[in-house]
Amino acid sequence: MIEFNRYPHVGAVIEYYAKKLNNNKIVDLLKTGISSEGEAIVYGEFIITMIDHIAQDMQNDISVLGSKDNTSMIPDIDYEVSLYLANRGLEDIWDKLCDES
């Protein structure tokens, strides 16, 4: 299970967008956790896509989890994703994905 200890709202927003975008793999990863480089890549790529959707929803005045502007969550998302992957020895994957986006 992926836990969001410092910023629990990050888990809520990831789950929201995983369901909104019909990404069952991410929904499953939230329950089971990440155990491979391949899963870390799938998760990281989803997070980057999700951040784009957060910005689009804000621009389109769409309320998500009670707020129309969730862009302030982006540093919290980065913190939680970085910490989680680093604790599994997969931080280089997140760093590479961020550099490429």
C-alpha positions as CSV (number, residue, x, y, z in Angstrom):
1,M,0.0,0.0,0.0
2,I,1.2,3.5,-0.8
3,E,1.0,5.6,2.3
4,F,0.9,9.4,2.4
5,N,2.0,10.2,5.9
6,R,2.8,13.8,5.7
7,Y,0.3,14.9,3.1
8,P,-2.7,12.6,3.1
9,H,-4.5,14.8,0.6
10,V,-2.0,13.7,-2.0
11,G,-3.4,10.2,-1.8
12,A,-6.9,11.5,-2.3
13,V,-6.0,13.5,-5.4
14,I,-4.1,10.6,-6.9
15,E,-7.0,8.3,-6.3
16,Y,-9.5,10.8,-7.7
17,Y,-7.5,11.3,-11.0
18,A,-6.7,7.5,-11.3
19,K,-10.5,6.9,-11.2
20,K,-11.4,9.9,-13.4
21,L,-8.8,8.8,-16.0
22,N,-9.9,5.1,-15.7
23,N,-6.4,4.1,-14.8
24,N,-7.0,0.8,-12.9
25,K,-3.2,0.1,-12.8
26,I,-2.7,3.2,-10.6
27,V,-5.7,2.3,-8.4
28,D,-4.2,-1.2,-7.9
29,L,-0.7,0.3,-7.2
30,L,-2.2,2.5,-4.5
31,K,-3.5,-0.6,-2.8
32,T,-0.5,-2.9,-3.4
33,G,2.5,-0.6,-3.5
34,I,5.3,-0.4,-5.9
35,S,7.8,-3.2,-6.1
36,S,9.6,-2.9,-9.4
37,E,11.2,-0.3,-11.7
38,G,8.4,-0.9,-14.3
39,E,5.8,-0.1,-11.7
40,A,7.7,3.0,-10.6
41,I,7.8,4.2,-14.2
42,V,4.0,3.7,-14.7
43,Y,3.3,5.5,-11.4
44,G,5.7,8.4,-12.2
45,E,4.3,8.8,-15.7
46,F,0.8,8.9,-14.3
47,I,1.7,11.5,-11.7
48,I,3.1,13.8,-14.4
49,T,-0.1,13.3,-16.5
50,M,-2.1,14.0,-13.4
51,I,-0.4,17.2,-12.7
52,D,-1.2,18.3,-16.3
53,H,-4.9,17.5,-15.5
54,I,-4.8,19.4,-12.3
55,A,-3.7,22.5,-14.3
56,Q,-6.3,21.9,-17.0
57,D,-9.1,21.5,-14.4
58,M,-8.1,24.7,-12.8
59,Q,-8.1,26.5,-16.1
60,N,-11.5,25.1,-17.0
61,D,-12.9,26.1,-13.6
62,I,-13.6,22.4,-12.6
63,S,-13.9,21.7,-8.9
64,V,-11.9,18.7,-7.7
65,L,-12.1,17.5,-4.1
66,G,-13.8,20.8,-3.2
67,S,-11.3,23.1,-4.8
68,K,-11.1,24.7,-8.2
69,D,-7.3,25.3,-7.9
70,N,-5.3,22.3,-6.6
71,T,-2.0,23.5,-8.1
72,S,-0.8,24.3,-4.6
73,M,-0.7,20.5,-4.0
74,I,2.0,20.0,-6.6
75,P,4.9,20.5,-4.2
76,D,3.2,18.1,-1.8
77,I,2.8,15.5,-4.6
78,D,6.4,15.8,-5.5
79,Y,7.5,15.4,-1.9
80,E,5.3,12.3,-1.3
81,V,6.3,10.6,-4.7
82,S,10.0,11.4,-4.2
83,L,10.0,10.1,-0.6
84,Y,8.0,6.9,-1.4
85,L,10.2,6.0,-4.4
86,A,13.4,6.9,-2.5
87,N,12.5,4.6,0.3
88,R,12.3,1.8,-2.3
89,G,15.6,2.7,-4.0
90,L,13.8,4.0,-7.1
91,E,14.3,7.8,-6.7
92,D,16.3,7.9,-9.9
93,I,13.2,7.0,-11.9
94,W,11.2,9.9,-10.6
95,D,14.2,12.3,-11.1
96,K,14.6,11.2,-14.7
97,L,10.8,11.5,-15.4
98,C,10.7,15.0,-14.0
99,D,13.8,16.0,-16.0
100,E,12.2,14.7,-19.2
101,S,8.8,16.4,-18.6
